[in-house]
Amino acid sequence: MRKQTRFGFKAHRRRHSSAKNPYSKVWLPVRTPSVHITPYPLTRRGPGTEVEAQTGEERPPGSSSTGKMLVSVIIPAMNEQKTIRAVVREARHVHPHTEVIVVENGSSDRTAEAAKAAGARVLSFSQPLGHDIGRRIGAKAASGQVLLFLDGDIVIPCVRLKPFIQAVCAGADIALNDYHGPVDRTSVHPVVEAKHVLNILSNRADLGGASMTGIPHAISRKALNEIGLKSLEKPPLFQAMTITSGLRVVTVRGIAVGKVNATRKKMNGRDPLVDVVVQDHLDAIAWLTSHLGTRAGYTDLKRKRIRNEVRP
């Protein structure tokens, strides 16, 4: 079912089912007022010291170095030679005034050459930067008022990307993929579970499992300026800080990227990236409790708890 929202764009209304969505009837107590956002100190992840991008790269025709570009599409990529051309091609058509920035790091194939041939501005690094570092680097280089984040290995038609741009242009500060991951299984994937938990603690249970951890998503220049570049290295933290600051976070449409995401090589039977992403969510929860109190801003209602002594 579709409805016209106050932001002026079409959005899907999810039909909640208690069988498929355990959070559809969650009731939450009152939250305290939003707090002033201060930059969150983060340690750099990735091997070694971060190096500067290779210089001498020219912007593709039509891009702007004066800040007049409306949309910047940021695509981290590592060994994505097979798909990067198609990803860039679709990205270039999301808006007439668009720049595409590919952050190519640690590739052993011709990812950089393929991206450049497709019309992207390429920032190349000889060593892997670490998970999500490319998002921050791409955002720093971007001149657009809307920043759209994609991955180099998932090709999404531009017609499905445009609503994310339209949502931010209509007033949203974060436009999320309305994709939540499977929650109707006996064992829920820890990353899916972490997304739901963080949204509940952020007083946005309505977001379900929608998260900046996944793509596509778009953010406004306003959100980037208020929350800060550094937090983009931990997307769940950026999302929690944006919600808490009172900025607008919406879901746009569902694109089931989980079904087409490449299977990563496991180590000792585990996907090593799972621990990284779950830790990102734990860091976001730690930020919430440090700024809103140990109950993350929720009241204790009228409960009279025994806090300092044990009584029979």
PLY file of the C-alpha trace (Angstrom):
ply
format ascii 1.0
element vertex 312
property float x
property float y
property float z
element edge 311
property int vertex1
property int vertex2
end_header
0.00 0.00 0.00
1.37 3.41 -0.93
0.75 6.74 0.72
1.85 10.31 0.12
4.10 11.34 2.98
4.74 14.77 4.35
8.12 14.71 2.63
6.37 14.64 -0.72
7.61 11.27 -1.98
6.00 7.90 -2.29
6.87 5.40 0.41
5.79 1.86 1.15
3.74 1.22 4.25
4.85 -2.07 5.74
2.16 -4.46 6.77
3.24 -5.62 10.19
2.67 -9.20 11.14
3.39 -10.49 14.61
4.38 -13.80 13.07
7.02 -12.29 10.80
7.92 -9.14 12.68
8.41 -9.61 16.43
8.73 -5.85 16.86
5.42 -4.91 15.23
3.66 -4.40 18.58
6.55 -3.24 20.71
5.54 -0.47 23.14
8.26 1.83 24.39
8.20 4.27 27.32
8.86 7.97 26.98
12.26 9.14 25.79
14.09 12.13 27.16
14.65 15.15 24.87
17.33 14.85 22.21
20.82 15.90 23.21
23.48 18.00 21.57
25.64 15.89 19.28
29.37 15.99 19.81
31.89 14.20 17.58
32.59 10.62 18.65
36.27 9.70 18.86
36.91 6.60 16.81
40.04 4.63 16.21
41.01 3.97 12.64
40.45 0.45 11.42
42.47 -1.20 8.71
46.06 -2.31 8.29
48.76 0.22 8.98
48.58 3.95 8.66
46.12 5.39 6.20
47.84 6.67 3.07
46.80 9.52 0.85
44.94 8.83 -2.38
47.01 8.91 -5.51
47.02 12.40 -6.97
46.56 13.50 -10.54
43.05 12.10 -10.97
40.75 14.39 -12.90
37.05 14.75 -12.25
34.81 13.31 -14.96
33.08 15.74 -17.36
30.14 17.56 -15.78
31.40 17.35 -12.21
32.06 20.42 -10.12
34.83 21.48 -7.80
32.86 24.51 -6.59
30.29 22.69 -4.49
27.43 23.08 -7.01
27.00 19.36 -7.66
23.67 18.12 -6.31
24.34 14.38 -5.97
27.53 12.53 -5.07
27.47 8.74 -5.38
30.14 7.05 -3.25
31.20 3.50 -4.09
33.91 1.70 -2.10
35.37 -1.12 -4.18
37.98 -3.82 -3.85
38.50 -6.34 -6.65
35.16 -5.53 -8.28
36.34 -5.44 -11.90
33.43 -7.60 -13.08
30.66 -5.38 -11.72
32.03 -1.88 -11.19
31.32 -0.67 -14.74
27.62 -1.49 -14.42
27.41 -0.03 -10.90
28.95 3.25 -12.05
26.82 3.36 -15.19
23.59 3.12 -13.18
24.85 5.57 -10.56
25.61 8.26 -13.14
21.93 8.38 -14.16
20.34 8.97 -10.74
20.26 12.73 -11.39
21.37 15.09 -14.17
23.92 16.72 -11.85
25.75 13.74 -10.40
29.35 12.86 -9.67
30.41 9.27 -9.01
33.34 8.65 -6.68
34.86 5.18 -6.51
37.18 4.56 -3.56
39.31 1.71 -4.85
41.46 0.16 -2.15
43.83 -2.76 -2.20
42.63 -4.20 -5.50
44.74 -6.73 -7.37
42.60 -6.55 -10.52
41.64 -3.70 -12.88
38.84 -2.23 -10.75
40.27 1.30 -10.95
40.64 1.23 -14.73
37.13 -0.15 -15.22
35.60 2.47 -12.93
37.47 5.29 -14.65
36.40 4.05 -18.08
32.78 4.05 -16.91
33.03 7.73 -15.99
33.81 7.70 -12.28
36.32 9.77 -10.37
38.62 7.20 -8.79
40.50 7.54 -5.50
43.04 4.71 -5.42
44.82 3.25 -2.39
47.44 0.56 -2.60
46.39 -1.15 0.64
42.98 -2.22 1.98
41.55 0.56 4.13
39.38 -1.51 6.43
35.62 -1.94 6.56
33.63 1.26 5.78
36.68 3.55 5.77
35.98 4.13 2.08
32.64 5.72 2.91
34.29 8.42 4.96
37.00 9.05 2.37
34.44 9.28 -0.43
32.23 11.61 1.59
35.17 13.89 2.31
35.89 14.19 -1.42
32.22 14.68 -2.36
30.79 18.06 -3.31
27.11 17.08 -3.55
24.27 18.14 -1.29
22.95 14.56 -1.37
25.32 11.64 -0.79
24.24 8.22 -2.04
26.21 5.18 -0.86
26.50 1.98 -2.91
28.73 -1.10 -3.03
30.93 -2.01 -5.97
29.66 -5.57 -6.25
25.87 -5.01 -6.34
24.32 -3.58 -9.50
21.08 -1.69 -8.79
19.13 -0.06 -11.66
19.08 3.73 -11.46
15.27 3.77 -11.44
15.41 2.03 -8.05
18.04 4.43 -6.73
16.28 7.68 -7.63
13.72 7.51 -4.78
16.57 7.76 -2.26
17.72 11.00 -3.87
14.15 12.30 -4.03
13.60 11.54 -0.34
16.59 13.62 0.77
15.69 16.44 -1.63
12.22 16.43 -0.06
13.55 16.91 3.47
14.90 13.63 4.83
18.40 13.55 6.33
18.85 9.79 6.00
16.93 7.70 3.46
17.29 4.00 4.24
16.65 0.84 2.27
13.40 -0.60 3.64
15.01 -4.03 3.92
15.06 -5.77 7.29
16.54 -9.21 6.86
14.73 -12.43 7.79
13.41 -12.44 11.37
10.98 -15.37 11.10
13.66 -18.02 11.54
14.45 -19.97 14.68
17.93 -18.46 14.71
18.11 -14.82 13.60
21.39 -13.69 12.07
23.33 -11.63 14.66
23.69 -8.65 12.29
19.94 -8.60 11.61
19.28 -8.84 15.34
21.74 -6.02 16.07
20.01 -3.71 13.58
16.60 -4.23 15.18
17.93 -3.79 18.71
19.72 -0.54 17.88
16.63 0.95 16.26
14.53 0.04 19.29
17.04 1.66 21.65
17.11 4.71 19.37
13.32 5.02 19.85
12.72 4.08 16.21
11.32 0.56 16.39
9.30 1.50 13.31
12.52 1.27 11.27
12.73 -2.46 11.97
16.06 -3.69 10.59
16.58 -0.80 8.16
20.16 0.32 8.60
23.01 2.37 7.18
25.04 -0.83 7.43
23.35 -1.90 4.21
23.03 -0.21 0.84
21.62 1.72 -0.84
21.13 4.68 1.47
21.43 8.42 1.08
22.23 11.22 3.52
21.96 14.98 3.38
24.86 17.40 3.51
23.19 18.82 6.63
23.43 15.46 8.42
27.04 15.04 7.34
27.97 18.48 8.67
26.13 18.01 11.99
27.19 14.44 12.77
30.67 14.54 11.24
32.71 12.60 8.72
34.44 10.35 11.25
31.23 8.65 12.33
30.65 7.37 8.78
33.32 4.76 9.52
30.72 3.17 11.80
27.38 3.53 9.98
25.20 2.32 12.91
26.76 5.04 15.07
26.07 7.71 12.43
22.47 6.53 12.25
21.96 6.55 16.03
23.51 10.01 16.35
21.32 11.35 13.54
18.13 10.01 15.13
19.07 11.32 18.57
19.85 14.77 17.18
16.28 15.07 15.88
17.13 14.88 12.19
14.74 13.07 9.85
15.38 9.38 9.17
13.02 7.57 6.80
12.75 4.33 4.88
12.14 4.65 1.16
11.69 1.30 -0.54
12.78 -2.27 -0.11
15.66 -3.67 -2.16
16.60 -7.18 -1.03
20.35 -6.76 -1.32
20.94 -9.61 1.12
19.84 -12.08 -1.54
22.43 -10.90 -4.05
25.30 -10.05 -1.71
28.37 -12.16 -2.39
29.19 -14.90 0.11
32.42 -14.04 1.92
35.16 -16.53 2.69
34.80 -17.89 6.20
37.51 -18.31 8.80
37.07 -21.22 11.20
33.48 -21.53 10.07
32.64 -17.85 10.74
32.30 -14.78 8.60
34.89 -12.41 10.14
32.91 -9.36 9.05
29.98 -10.34 11.29
31.97 -9.55 14.43
33.05 -6.19 12.99
29.49 -5.13 12.16
28.07 -6.34 15.46
30.80 -4.42 17.29
29.81 -1.30 15.33
26.29 -1.66 16.72
27.63 -2.19 20.24
29.66 1.01 19.87
26.49 2.83 18.80
24.65 1.49 21.86
27.56 2.57 24.07
27.28 6.06 22.60
23.54 6.15 23.31
23.97 5.12 26.94
26.86 7.52 27.48
24.79 10.46 26.19
21.28 9.48 27.34
21.98 7.51 30.51
22.22 3.81 31.27
18.62 3.27 30.14
19.34 5.04 26.83
16.92 7.82 27.70
13.93 5.65 28.63
12.15 6.27 31.92
11.73 3.55 34.53
8.02 4.41 34.74
6.76 3.90 38.33
8.93 0.96 39.24
10.57 1.16 42.68
13.73 -0.82 42.11
16.11 -1.94 44.83
19.38 -0.58 43.53
21.92 -0.55 46.34
20.89 -3.40 48.60
19.21 -6.78 48.45
16.03 -7.24 50.44
14.15 -10.46 51.09
0 1
1 2
2 3
3 4
4 5
5 6
6 7
7 8
8 9
9 10
10 11
11 12
12 13
13 14
14 15
15 16
16 17
17 18
18 19
19 20
20 21
21 22
22 23
23 24
24 25
25 26
26 27
27 28
28 29
29 30
30 31
31 32
32 33
33 34
34 35
35 36
36 37
37 38
38 39
39 40
40 41
41 42
42 43
43 44
44 45
45 46
46 47
47 48
48 49
49 50
50 51
51 52
52 53
53 54
54 55
55 56
56 57
57 58
58 59
59 60
60 61
61 62
62 63
63 64
64 65
65 66
66 67
67 68
68 69
69 70
70 71
71 72
72 73
73 74
74 75
75 76
76 77
77 78
78 79
79 80
80 81
81 82
82 83
83 84
84 85
85 86
86 87
87 88
88 89
89 90
90 91
91 92
92 93
93 94
94 95
95 96
96 97
97 98
98 99
99 100
100 101
101 102
102 103
103 104
104 105
105 106
106 107
107 108
108 109
109 110
110 111
111 112
112 113
113 114
114 115
115 116
116 117
117 118
118 119
119 120
120 121
121 122
122 123
123 124
124 125
125 126
126 127
127 128
128 129
129 130
130 131
131 132
132 133
133 134
134 135
135 136
136 137
137 138
138 139
139 140
140 141
141 142
142 143
143 144
144 145
145 146
146 147
147 148
148 149
149 150
150 151
151 152
152 153
153 154
154 155
155 156
156 157
157 158
158 159
159 160
160 161
161 162
162 163
163 164
164 165
165 166
166 167
167 168
168 169
169 170
170 171
171 172
172 173
173 174
174 175
175 176
176 177
177 178
178 179
179 180
180 181
181 182
182 183
183 184
184 185
185 186
186 187
187 188
188 189
189 190
190 191
191 192
192 193
193 194
194 195
195 196
196 197
197 198
198 199
199 200
200 201
201 202
202 203
203 204
204 205
205 206
206 207
207 208
208 209
209 210
210 211
211 212
212 213
213 214
214 215
215 216
216 217
217 218
218 219
219 220
220 221
221 222
222 223
223 224
224 225
225 226
226 227
227 228
228 229
229 230
230 231
231 232
232 233
233 234
234 235
235 236
236 237
237 238
238 239
239 240
240 241
241 242
242 243
243 244
244 245
245 246
246 247
247 248
248 249
249 250
250 251
251 252
252 253
253 254
254 255
255 256
256 257
257 258
258 259
259 260
260 261
261 262
262 263
263 264
264 265
265 266
266 267
267 268
268 269
269 270
270 271
271 272
272 273
273 274
274 275
275 276
276 277
277 278
278 279
279 280
280 281
281 282
282 283
283 284
284 285
285 286
286 287
287 288
288 289
289 290
290 291
291 292
292 293
293 294
294 295
295 296
296 297
297 298
298 299
299 300
300 301
301 302
302 303
303 304
304 305
305 306
306 307
307 308
308 309
309 310
310 311
